[in-house]
Amino acid sequence: MVNVTTLNSVPRHEWANMSVQGADVPREKILWARPEESLLGLLEAAGGADVNQMPVVSDTENDGAHIIGMITRDSILRVMQGAVKSVRSPLRAKQRFQMIVMS
């Protein structure tokens, strides 16, 4: 996965010779999210690891994990703020999370 932080860490004089693979975040350092995880848990994990985004993966029986979307700290906070303002039920918050992941 490549993000703005990793791209900014590449010195300008290396841009011409740097591959995407050379600028990516190693797989073992990526935080993965699952659709069934709580928003608060994801927010705490992202904050604790100082990451702004996480790929959302879903396991399929035959194919293993597939990336189905991305979630960001900002999108989690927007959903949580909306839930607090309107006192939505947990099911409604889960539906909104799934809409964010799919978009």
CORSUL-V836486 format. One record per run of one state. SS is the DSSP state (H for helix, E for strand, L for the rest). FROM is the first residue (numbers start at 1). LEN is the number of residues. If there is no record, write none. Layout:
# CORSUL-V836486
ss = [SS & SS]
from = [FROM & FROM]
len = [LEN & LEN]
This chain:
# CORSUL-V836486
ss = [L & H & L & H & L & H & L & H & L & E & L & H & L & E & L & E & H & L & H & L]
from = [1 & 4 & 9 & 12 & 18 & 20 & 24 & 27 & 30 & 32 & 35 & 39 & 50 & 53 & 61 & 64 & 73 & 87 & 90 & 103]
len = [3 & 5 & 3 & 6 & 2 & 4 & 3 & 3 & 2 & 3 & 4 & 11 & 3 & 8 & 3 & 9 & 14 & 3 & 13 & 1]
